[in-house]
């Protein structure tokens, strides 16, 4: 009788079961890692916007602070200063939606940056900052709206 080479059905089923167990353990960790990476990217984006706001206000003192579309653009003008890359100036980056609202006076002496996750798969925390430069977060609700609600001082500051 000839001895056959290869794996038996039982051996293949055991290997498939082990792979499924490893996948069941790894996928939730991967999702948590993605959320943490998106949140870190959102904080970095808000820091970039804060820096761009200060640069814009010092470059164009007669205008003050600016909105996202004014901070982006091709550069060299008040309406497109080129301080932000096109991805961040488009208001959506790494699963977060960003909005900047400025004060009603001219020159604008205040601004508010809001960063909210697009859904629960992209992030858990809502971030905000204002002209003070302090980045705050809240896990329960969105901190503000795109209509210019100020950054809530009761929200927890990042450490």
N, C-alpha and C positions, 0 to 999 in steps of 0.2 A: 504494500500500500504506500502511495506517495504522500509525503508530508506537505501540506499546503502552507505557503508563505502569506503573511498578512495579519490583519487584526480581526479578532472575533467581534461579533455584534455587541457583546457585553463590554468589551474593552472600549469600543467606540462610544457607547452610551455613558460609560464612566467618565471619559475625557470630556464629552459634551456637558455633562452635569457639573464637572469641576469648573469649566469655563463659564457656565451660567452663574454659578455661585460667586466667582470672582467678579463678574460683571455686575451682579446685584449689589456687591459691596462697593465697587469703584464708581458707579454712575452717580449716586447721590453726592459723593465727595467731589466729583467733577463739577456738578451743578453748583455746589457751595463755593468751590474755587472760582468758578466763572462769576458768580455774584460778587465775591470779594474783589476780584479783578476789576469788574465794572464800577464798583463803588470807589476803589482807589483811583481809577481813571477819572471819575466824576469829580473827586476832590482835587486832583491835579488840574482838571479843566477849569474849575472855579478859581483856583490860584492863578492860572494863566489869565483868566478874564479880569481878576482883580488887578494884576500887574498891567494889563492892557488899558484898563480904565484910568489908572494913575498916569500912565504914559500919554494917553490921549488927552486927558485934562491938562497936563502940563504943556503939551504940544499945541493944543487949540484952546487957550484959556478963555476966549470969548464964547466958546460953546459949552465947556465943562465936560461932564461925563456923557457917554454915548451908549447907543443900543448895539446889539450884536452885529447887525448888518453894517453899521458905521465903523465898527472896530475891524471888520473883515475887509474884503474888497481887494482891489489891485494896488492900493497904496498911493500915497502922495496927496490925498485930498480929505477934507473933513467928512465927506460922505462915504469914503472907502479908504480908511487909514492903512490897511494892510498889516494890522497888528496881530490878527488871528488867522490861522489857516482856514481854508475853505470848509473843512469838515466841521470844525467847531463853530464857525460863523453860520453854518447852516442850521444850528440849534439842536442837532441830534448827534450824539457820539457815544459809542459803547453802551447802548441800551438806555441812555439817559437823555431827557429832553431839557434843554437849557433855555432860559429867558432872562432878559435884562430889561428892567424898567428904570427910567431916570426920573428925577424930580421935575416938577412942572415949570420951574423958573428957568430963565436963560441968563447967565450960564447955569447949567444943571449942577447943583451942589451935592446931590445925593443920587445913589443908584442902589438897586437891589438885584442880586443874581440868584436865580432859582434853578435848582437841578433836581428833577423828579424822575424816578425810574418809569420806563414806558409800561412795564407790567411787573408782576411779582417774580418772574423768571430772570429779569435783568438786574434787579436790585431790591433791597428791603428798606433802605434809608433814604430820606428826602433831605437834600442839602440846600443851604442858602448862605449868602454873605452880603455885606453892604460896604459902604465906604470906610467902615472901621477896619475891614480886612479880616475879621474873625469869621471863620467858617463854622457854621452850626448845622446840626442834624436833628431829625425827629424820625422815629420809626413807626409812629402810629398813623399820622396823616400827612398830607402834603402841607408844607410850611406856608406856601403862598400861592398866588396865581400869577398869570402873565400880565395882569392888569396893574401890577405895581404894588402889591401888598408888601409892607416892609418885612424885613427879616425878623422873625419873632425872637425877642431877647430871652424868652423862657426856654427856647430850644437849647439843647446841650451843645456846648462848644467842643470841637475836636481837640484832643489832647496832643 
